[in-house]
Amino acid sequence: MADAARPRRPHRAPVHPGAWWLWSLALGTAATRTTNPLLLALLIAVSAYVVATCRPSAPWSRSYGAFVKLALAVLLVRLVFATVLGSPIPGTHVLITLPEIGLPAWAQGIRLGGEVTAEALTFALYDGLKLATLLICVGAANALANPSRLLKSLPGALYEMGVAVVVALTFAPNLIADVQRLRAARRLRGRPDKGVRGLLHVGLPVLEGALERSVSLAAAMDARGYGRTARVPAAVRRTTAALTLGGLLGVCAGTYGLLTAEGAAYGMPVLLLGVAAALAGLRLGGRRSLRTRYRPDRWDARAWLIVGSGVAVAALLALAAARDPAALHPGVVPLVAPALPLWPAAAVLLGLLPAFAAPDSEEPS
């Protein structure tokens, strides 16, 4: 009786998966604007808190830990390369001296071994931490955005490519789940599940299950008319190809202009024109798709808040990098401890808004 009288929590529609991807990519963009380890650690903490608050209990949402491990591996490889291959950063604080191997004249600029300085390792740490933060932000998007719902939200022109990407992304989680299930079954039967023998007895059923799922997926796609397209006039097809190709070229040219000092004047207009042309091409290309959408995800106020918080973080860190580059890119020669700039740190904290705007908003699947 008490449970019946307890008020139920009102159901909230899940957030649009595109909002999570835009939020994560905006945080990754912010990470590329700084090498300050304190700001990068703050970005990692923000993404981890949002993932812990908003991540659903679904198999595809457990990829965040794998991306964290991948980021740590990238950071370790960067430090190993700086130790073994040397660094162009001069330094006076020698930590260790490795045996140096002489290289031929054509390999000038590369050395194996020699002195390892604290300045070189610190520079490698800052540089590797930036890439690691970018990978962790991408992992947050994978843990928060449902891949099947993201596929449903794609334009019709990208549907076939999106299906291939989703199938490829969900193959690894299903494979890991099958391995865990079979190993647990062998342990319950008192059979070995480790070593070469256990791997052989587990690997064959896993491959057999993967093949059966592939055949079932192919049959289901064929029964649903996958790949069937509508007939459109030749002029529309040519216009679609011209707009899409021209838009992609415009995006590349505009991005290059924004990254170089000489193209700062034309970079943004060309980028906007390229994006507009590409979107028009995708819209025209969607006429060839005959599929319909059942209960399409809506872009509501929470999605705007999530995207806006990420864009604000990226924009404010880009502004801080332009106004105070020394604070966002601490030097290593001379070797000094990095300081935490206050207002850029406060800007990074704006990325926590999704944790309060959409807690537990995703439905398990």
C-alpha positions in Angstrom: 0.0 0.0 0.0 2.9 2.3 0.8 4.5 1.7 -2.5 1.2 2.4 -4.3 0.8 5.7 -2.5 4.4 6.7 -3.3 4.5 9.3 -6.1 6.2 8.1 -9.2 9.0 10.0 -10.7 7.8 11.7 -13.9 9.2 10.2 -17.1 11.6 12.5 -18.9 12.4 12.0 -22.6 16.0 11.2 -23.3 18.3 13.9 -24.5 19.0 14.0 -28.2 22.2 12.0 -28.9 23.6 14.7 -31.2 23.7 17.1 -28.2 26.0 14.8 -26.3 28.3 14.5 -29.2 28.4 18.3 -29.8 29.1 18.9 -26.1 31.9 16.3 -26.0 33.5 17.7 -29.2 33.3 21.2 -27.8 35.2 20.1 -24.7 37.7 18.4 -27.0 38.1 21.6 -28.9 38.7 23.4 -25.7 41.4 20.9 -24.8 43.2 21.7 -28.0 43.5 25.4 -27.0 45.7 24.8 -24.0 48.6 22.7 -22.7 48.1 23.8 -19.0 47.9 20.4 -17.1 45.7 21.9 -14.5 43.1 23.0 -17.0 43.3 19.7 -18.9 42.8 17.8 -15.6 39.8 20.0 -14.9 38.3 19.2 -18.3 38.8 15.5 -17.6 37.2 15.8 -14.2 34.2 17.7 -15.8 33.6 15.0 -18.4 34.0 12.2 -15.9 31.5 13.8 -13.5 28.9 14.3 -16.3 29.4 10.7 -17.5 29.0 9.4 -13.9 25.8 11.4 -13.5 24.1 10.9 -16.8 25.4 7.6 -18.1 22.7 4.9 -18.4 23.1 1.3 -17.4 23.5 -0.1 -21.0 26.3 -2.2 -22.5 27.3 0.5 -25.0 27.7 3.0 -22.2 30.7 1.1 -20.6 33.2 2.4 -23.1 34.3 5.4 -21.1 36.8 3.3 -19.0 38.3 1.8 -22.2 38.9 5.4 -23.6 40.5 6.4 -20.3 42.9 3.4 -20.6 43.6 4.3 -24.2 44.4 7.9 -23.1 46.8 6.7 -20.4 48.5 4.4 -23.0 48.9 7.4 -25.4 50.4 9.5 -22.6 52.8 6.7 -21.7 53.9 6.2 -25.3 54.5 9.9 -25.7 56.8 9.9 -22.6 58.6 6.8 -23.8 59.3 8.4 -27.2 60.6 11.6 -25.5 62.9 9.5 -23.4 64.2 7.2 -26.1 64.2 9.4 -29.2 65.0 12.6 -27.4 63.4 16.0 -27.7 64.2 19.3 -29.3 63.5 21.1 -26.1 66.7 22.3 -24.4 67.2 21.6 -20.8 69.6 21.8 -17.9 68.0 19.5 -15.4 69.4 16.1 -16.5 67.5 13.2 -14.9 69.2 10.2 -16.5 71.7 9.5 -19.2 70.9 6.6 -21.5 73.5 4.9 -23.8 73.4 6.8 -27.1 73.5 4.9 -30.4 75.1 6.6 -33.3 72.9 7.0 -36.4 73.9 7.6 -40.1 74.1 11.1 -41.6 70.7 10.8 -43.3 69.0 10.5 -39.9 70.2 13.8 -38.6 67.8 15.3 -36.1 67.0 11.9 -34.5 68.9 10.4 -31.7 68.6 7.2 -29.7 69.4 7.5 -26.1 71.5 10.3 -24.5 70.5 12.8 -21.8 66.9 12.9 -20.6 66.1 16.2 -19.1 63.2 17.3 -16.9 62.2 20.0 -19.4 61.9 17.5 -22.2 59.8 15.1 -20.2 57.6 18.0 -18.9 57.0 19.2 -22.5 56.1 15.6 -23.6 53.7 15.3 -20.6 51.9 18.5 -21.5 51.6 17.5 -25.1 50.5 14.0 -24.4 48.0 15.1 -21.8 46.3 17.3 -24.4 45.8 14.4 -26.8 44.7 12.2 -23.8 42.1 14.7 -22.8 40.7 14.8 -26.4 40.4 11.0 -26.4 38.6 11.0 -23.0 36.1 13.7 -24.3 35.3 11.4 -27.3 34.9 8.5 -24.9 32.3 10.6 -22.9 30.3 11.0 -26.1 30.4 7.2 -26.7 29.2 6.6 -23.2 26.4 9.1 -23.2 24.9 8.9 -26.7 22.9 5.9 -27.7 24.4 4.7 -31.0 21.1 3.3 -32.3 19.2 6.6 -31.6 22.1 8.5 -33.1 21.7 6.5 -36.2 18.0 7.3 -36.3 18.8 11.0 -36.1 21.2 11.0 -39.1 20.1 12.5 -42.4 18.8 10.2 -45.0 21.8 10.6 -47.2 24.1 9.3 -44.5 21.9 6.4 -43.3 23.7 3.5 -45.1 27.1 4.8 -43.9 25.7 5.3 -40.4 24.4 1.7 -40.2 27.9 0.4 -41.1 29.5 2.6 -38.4 27.0 1.5 -35.8 27.4 -2.2 -36.6 31.2 -1.8 -36.4 31.0 0.1 -33.1 28.7 -2.4 -31.4 30.7 -5.4 -32.5 33.4 -5.1 -29.8 30.9 -4.7 -26.9 28.9 -7.8 -28.1 32.1 -9.8 -28.5 33.3 -8.9 -25.0 29.9 -9.8 -23.5 30.0 -13.2 -25.3 33.5 -13.9 -24.0 32.4 -13.1 -20.4 29.3 -15.2 -20.7 31.2 -18.3 -22.0 34.0 -18.0 -19.5 31.4 -17.8 -16.7 29.7 -20.9 -18.1 32.9 -22.8 -18.2 33.8 -21.8 -14.6 30.4 -23.1 -13.4 31.1 -26.4 -15.1 34.5 -26.7 -13.5 36.4 -26.3 -16.8 39.4 -24.1 -17.3 38.7 -20.6 -18.8 42.3 -19.3 -18.9 45.4 -20.1 -20.8 45.7 -21.3 -24.4 43.3 -24.2 -23.9 40.7 -22.1 -22.4 41.1 -19.4 -25.1 40.6 -22.1 -27.8 37.4 -23.4 -26.2 36.0 -19.9 -25.7 37.1 -18.4 -29.0 35.4 -20.9 -31.3 31.9 -20.4 -29.8 32.4 -16.7 -29.8 33.3 -16.6 -33.5 30.4 -18.9 -34.3 28.0 -16.6 -32.4 29.5 -13.5 -34.3 28.9 -15.3 -37.6 25.3 -16.2 -36.6 24.6 -12.6 -35.6 26.0 -11.3 -38.9 23.7 -13.7 -40.9 20.7 -12.7 -38.8 21.5 -9.0 -39.3 21.9 -9.4 -43.0 18.5 -11.3 -43.2 16.8 -8.6 -41.1 18.2 -5.8 -43.2 17.2 -7.5 -46.4 13.7 -8.1 -45.1 13.3 -4.4 -44.3 14.4 -3.3 -47.7 17.8 -2.0 -46.7 19.6 -0.3 -49.6 16.4 0.4 -51.5 16.4 4.0 -52.9 13.9 6.2 -54.6 14.2 7.4 -58.2 15.2 11.0 -58.5 15.9 13.1 -61.6 19.4 13.2 -62.9 19.6 16.9 -62.4 18.9 16.5 -58.7 21.6 13.8 -58.4 24.2 16.1 -60.1 23.2 19.0 -57.9 23.5 16.9 -54.8 27.0 15.7 -55.8 28.1 19.2 -56.6 26.8 20.8 -53.4 28.2 18.0 -51.2 31.6 18.0 -52.8 31.9 21.8 -53.0 30.7 22.0 -49.4 33.3 19.6 -48.1 36.0 21.4 -50.1 34.8 24.7 -48.6 34.9 23.2 -45.1 38.5 22.1 -45.6 39.6 25.4 -47.1 37.8 27.4 -44.3 39.3 25.2 -41.6 42.8 25.7 -43.1 42.2 29.4 -43.2 41.3 29.6 -39.5 44.4 27.6 -38.6 46.8 29.9 -40.4 47.5 33.5 -39.8 47.3 34.4 -43.6 43.8 33.0 -44.0 42.1 34.5 -41.0 40.2 37.0 -43.1 38.6 34.5 -45.4 38.6 31.4 -43.2 35.2 31.9 -41.4 33.2 33.0 -44.5 34.5 30.1 -46.5 33.8 27.7 -43.7 30.2 28.9 -43.3 29.5 28.7 -47.0 31.0 25.2 -47.1 28.8 24.1 -44.2 25.7 25.5 -45.8 26.5 23.9 -49.2 27.1 20.5 -47.5 23.9 20.7 -45.5 22.0 21.5 -48.7 23.6 18.6 -50.5 22.7 16.2 -47.6 19.1 17.4 -47.6 18.8 16.8 -51.3 20.5 13.5 -51.0 17.9 12.4 -48.4 15.3 12.3 -51.1 16.7 9.0 -52.2 16.0 7.4 -48.8 12.5 5.8 -48.4 12.8 5.1 -44.7 10.6 6.6 -42.1 11.3 7.5 -38.4 9.3 6.1 -35.5 9.1 8.6 -32.6 12.0 10.8 -33.7 14.1 12.4 -31.0 13.3 16.0 -30.4 15.8 18.8 -29.9 14.4 20.4 -26.7 15.6 23.0 -24.3 17.9 20.6 -22.5 19.7 19.8 -25.7 20.3 23.5 -26.3 21.6 23.9 -22.7 24.0 21.0 -23.1 25.4 22.2 -26.5 25.5 25.8 -25.2 27.6 24.8 -22.2 30.1 23.0 -24.3 30.3 25.8 -26.9 30.8 28.3 -24.1 33.7 26.4 -22.7 35.4 26.1 -26.1 34.8 29.8 -27.0 36.0 31.1 -23.6 39.1 29.0 -23.7 39.9 30.2 -27.3 39.4 33.7 -26.1 41.7 33.1 -23.1 44.4 31.5 -25.4 44.3 34.7 -27.5 44.4 37.2 -24.7 46.8 35.4 -22.2 48.7 32.6 -24.1 51.3 32.3 -21.3 48.7 31.2 -18.8 47.2 28.5 -21.1 50.6 27.4 -22.5 53.0 27.4 -19.6 56.6 27.3 -20.5 59.1 24.6 -19.6 62.3 26.6 -20.1 62.9 27.6 -17.5 61.1 24.9 -15.7 58.3 26.4 -13.5 55.2 25.0 -11.9 52.0 25.7 -13.9 49.5 28.1 -12.4 45.7 27.8 -12.6 44.2 30.8 -14.4 41.0 31.6 -12.5 38.5 32.8 -15.2 39.5 30.0 -17.7 39.0 27.5 -14.9 35.6 29.0 -14.2 34.8 28.7 -17.9 35.6 25.0 -17.8 33.2 24.5 -15.0 30.4 25.6 -17.3 30.7 22.1 -18.8 29.1 20.7 -15.7 25.7 22.1 -16.7 24.5 18.8 -18.3 24.9 17.0 -15.0 22.1 19.2 -13.6 20.1 19.7 -16.7 19.8 16.0 -17.7 20.6 13.6 -14.8 19.7 10.0 -15.7 17.9 11.2 -18.8 18.9 8.3 -21.0 16.8 5.1 -21.2 18.6 1.8 -20.7 18.6 -0.3 -23.8 
